[in-house]
């Protein structure tokens, strides 16, 4: 699912200035469709497995149901909106893809460690802030223009706050690898965002920021926003 999100971002950015060649866009769309088809198969298999385990693992069954609903909604949105979706549809596609990637990350954690990590108190603070940051980022991505957007400074300030929170949560992890990866992601997202802002119309810088943000969202969902 993370590949679907990143390929979708690459296609969107590849249509900006300077645009990618038609051949490259066709190749990216092919990879995107293949990854999306694989995601549907995985969601279907998980649905069958979760249905069998619904009595023993009700939380897992609810998560799989949510993943299935998001998959159907995104598929319908993609069919209706087409290759050149309006801003509202493009924003829905971005946020829906991020939400689905986060659900899959949570499901992976739940499958590997069932019930061992319930959401901590920090979820009530950081999850809404992270969700708001994603909404602001999606809005800025689909409504980018020559004028100044008042959402940009809010997005920047919120990004700094989330980076500080991510570093604080990651530093409390008992696992060295998790601690280092969490701190690195928390720093990488705002650094990539600042680089993209300074680079102007650079699709590569914008893609790096989008990729780092998607990885951070998945990491947050996997960890339940608490030290591991």
C-alpha positions as CSV (number, residue, x, y, z in Angstrom):
1,X,0.0,0.0,0.0
2,X,2.9,2.3,0.7
3,X,4.1,1.7,-2.9
4,X,0.6,2.7,-4.2
5,X,0.8,6.0,-2.2
6,X,4.3,6.8,-3.4
7,X,3.5,5.9,-7.1
8,X,0.4,8.1,-6.9
9,X,2.4,11.0,-5.6
10,X,5.0,10.4,-8.4
11,X,2.3,10.4,-11.1
12,X,0.8,13.6,-9.7
13,X,4.1,15.4,-9.4
14,X,5.1,14.1,-12.9
15,X,2.3,16.1,-14.4
16,X,3.6,19.4,-13.0
17,X,6.3,21.6,-14.4
18,X,8.6,20.3,-15.8
19,X,6.4,17.3,-16.7
20,X,7.7,13.8,-17.2
21,X,7.5,12.2,-20.6
22,X,4.4,10.3,-21.6
23,X,6.4,7.1,-21.6
24,X,7.5,7.6,-18.0
25,X,4.0,8.5,-16.9
26,X,2.6,5.4,-18.6
27,X,5.2,3.2,-16.9
28,X,4.4,4.8,-13.5
29,X,0.7,4.3,-14.1
30,X,1.3,0.6,-14.9
31,X,3.3,0.1,-11.7
32,X,0.5,1.9,-9.8
33,X,-2.2,-0.3,-11.2
34,X,-0.2,-3.5,-10.5
35,X,0.5,-2.4,-6.9
36,X,-3.1,-1.4,-6.4
37,X,-4.3,-4.8,-7.8
38,X,-2.0,-6.6,-5.4
39,X,-3.3,-4.5,-2.5
40,X,-6.9,-5.5,-3.4
41,X,-5.8,-9.2,-3.4
42,X,-4.1,-8.8,0.0
43,X,-7.2,-7.0,1.4
44,X,-9.4,-9.8,0.2
45,X,-7.2,-12.5,1.7
46,X,-7.1,-10.5,5.0
47,X,-10.8,-10.3,4.9
48,X,-11.2,-14.0,4.6
49,X,-8.7,-14.7,7.3
50,X,-10.1,-12.1,9.7
51,X,-13.6,-13.5,9.2
52,X,-12.4,-16.8,10.4
53,X,-10.7,-15.2,13.4
54,X,-13.4,-12.7,14.2
55,X,-14.4,-14.3,17.5
56,X,-10.8,-14.5,18.8
57,X,-9.5,-11.3,17.2
58,X,-12.4,-8.7,17.0
59,X,-10.0,-5.7,16.9
60,X,-8.2,-7.3,13.9
61,X,-11.5,-8.0,12.2
62,X,-12.6,-4.4,12.6
63,X,-9.3,-3.2,11.2
64,X,-9.6,-5.4,8.2
65,X,-13.2,-4.2,7.6
66,X,-11.9,-0.6,7.6
67,X,-9.2,-1.5,5.2
68,X,-11.7,-3.1,2.9
69,X,-14.0,-0.1,3.0
70,X,-11.2,2.3,2.2
71,X,-10.1,0.1,-0.7
72,X,-13.6,0.1,-2.2
73,X,-13.9,3.9,-1.7
74,X,-10.6,4.6,-3.3
75,X,-11.3,2.3,-6.2
76,X,-14.6,4.1,-6.8
77,X,-13.0,7.5,-6.5
78,X,-10.3,6.5,-9.0
79,X,-12.9,5.3,-11.5
80,X,-15.1,8.4,-11.2
81,X,-12.3,11.0,-11.1
82,X,-10.3,9.6,-13.9
83,X,-6.7,10.5,-14.8
84,X,-7.2,14.3,-14.2
85,X,-9.2,14.5,-11.0
86,X,-10.5,17.8,-9.6
87,X,-8.8,19.1,-6.5
88,X,-11.4,17.7,-4.1
89,X,-11.0,14.2,-5.6
90,X,-7.2,14.4,-5.7
91,X,-7.2,15.4,-2.0
92,X,-9.5,12.5,-1.2
93,X,-7.3,10.2,-3.0
94,X,-4.2,11.4,-1.1
95,X,-5.8,11.3,2.3
96,X,-7.6,8.0,1.6
97,X,-4.3,6.4,0.5
98,X,-2.5,7.6,3.6
99,X,-5.3,6.3,5.8
100,X,-5.2,2.9,4.1
101,X,-1.5,2.7,4.4
102,X,-1.8,3.5,8.1
103,X,-4.5,0.9,8.6
104,X,-2.3,-1.7,7.0
105,X,0.7,-0.7,9.2
106,X,-1.6,-1.1,12.3
107,X,-2.8,-4.5,11.0
108,X,0.8,-5.6,10.6
109,X,1.6,-4.7,14.2
110,X,-1.6,-6.4,15.4
111,X,-0.8,-9.6,13.5
112,X,2.8,-9.7,14.7
113,X,2.0,-8.7,18.3
114,X,-1.7,-9.3,19.0
115,X,-2.9,-7.1,21.9
116,X,0.5,-6.4,23.2
117,X,0.5,-2.7,22.5
118,X,-2.7,-0.9,23.2
119,X,-2.9,2.8,22.3
120,X,-1.2,5.1,24.8
121,X,-2.5,8.3,26.2
122,X,-0.3,10.2,23.7
123,X,-2.7,9.1,21.0
124,X,-5.3,11.6,22.2
125,X,-2.8,14.4,21.6
126,X,-0.6,13.4,18.7
127,X,-3.1,11.5,16.4
128,X,-5.4,14.5,15.8
129,X,-2.3,16.8,15.2
130,X,-0.9,14.3,12.7
131,X,-4.2,14.0,11.0
132,X,-4.6,17.8,10.7
133,X,-1.1,18.0,9.3
134,X,-1.9,15.4,6.7
135,X,-5.0,17.4,5.7
136,X,-3.0,20.6,5.4
137,X,-0.3,18.9,3.4
138,X,-2.9,17.3,1.0
139,X,-4.6,20.7,0.6
140,X,-1.3,22.4,-0.2
141,X,-0.3,19.7,-2.6
142,X,-3.5,19.8,-4.7
143,X,-4.0,23.6,-4.6
144,X,-0.4,24.7,-5.2
145,X,-0.3,27.9,-7.2
146,X,1.7,31.1,-7.6
147,X,0.1,32.9,-4.7
148,X,0.8,32.6,-1.0
149,X,-1.4,30.2,1.0
150,X,-2.2,31.0,4.7
151,X,-2.1,27.2,5.3
152,X,1.6,27.1,4.6
153,X,2.9,28.7,7.9
154,X,0.4,26.7,9.9
155,X,1.7,23.5,8.1
156,X,5.2,24.5,8.9
157,X,4.6,25.3,12.6
158,X,2.6,22.1,13.1
159,X,5.4,20.2,11.4
160,X,8.0,21.5,13.9
161,X,5.7,20.6,16.8
162,X,5.2,17.0,15.4
163,X,8.9,16.6,14.8
164,X,9.6,17.5,18.5
165,X,6.9,15.1,19.6
166,X,8.2,12.4,17.4
167,X,11.7,12.8,18.7
168,X,10.4,12.7,22.3
169,X,8.4,9.6,21.8
170,X,11.1,7.8,19.8
171,X,13.8,8.6,22.3
172,X,11.8,6.7,25.0
173,X,11.9,3.5,22.9
174,X,13.7,0.5,24.5
175,X,14.9,-0.7,21.1
176,X,17.9,1.1,19.6
177,X,16.8,0.5,16.0
178,X,13.3,1.8,16.6
179,X,14.7,4.8,18.5
180,X,17.1,5.8,15.7
181,X,14.5,5.2,12.9
182,X,11.9,7.2,14.7
183,X,14.2,10.2,15.4
184,X,15.5,10.1,11.8
185,X,11.9,10.1,10.3
186,X,10.8,12.9,12.7
187,X,13.7,15.1,11.5
188,X,13.5,14.0,7.8
189,X,9.9,15.1,7.2
190,X,10.4,18.9,8.1
191,X,13.8,19.0,6.5
192,X,12.4,17.5,3.3
193,X,9.5,20.0,3.4
194,X,11.8,22.9,3.8
195,X,14.0,21.7,1.0
196,X,10.9,21.3,-1.2
197,X,9.8,24.9,-0.3
198,X,13.2,26.3,-1.2
199,X,13.5,24.2,-4.4
200,X,10.3,25.8,-5.7
201,X,9.0,23.7,-8.6
202,X,11.3,20.7,-8.0
203,X,9.2,17.5,-8.3
204,X,12.0,15.4,-6.8
205,X,12.1,17.5,-3.6
206,X,8.3,17.4,-3.3
207,X,8.3,13.6,-3.8
208,X,11.0,13.2,-1.1
209,X,8.8,15.2,1.3
210,X,5.7,13.2,0.4
211,X,7.6,9.9,0.8
212,X,9.0,10.9,4.2
213,X,5.6,11.9,5.4
214,X,4.0,8.7,4.3
215,X,6.7,6.7,6.1
216,X,6.2,8.7,9.2
217,X,2.4,8.1,9.2
218,X,2.9,4.3,8.7
219,X,5.5,4.3,11.5
220,X,3.1,6.1,13.8
221,X,0.3,3.7,13.1
222,X,2.6,0.7,13.6
223,X,3.8,2.0,17.0
224,X,0.4,3.3,18.1
225,X,2.2,6.5,18.8
226,X,3.9,5.1,21.9
227,X,7.5,3.9,22.6
228,X,8.1,0.2,21.6
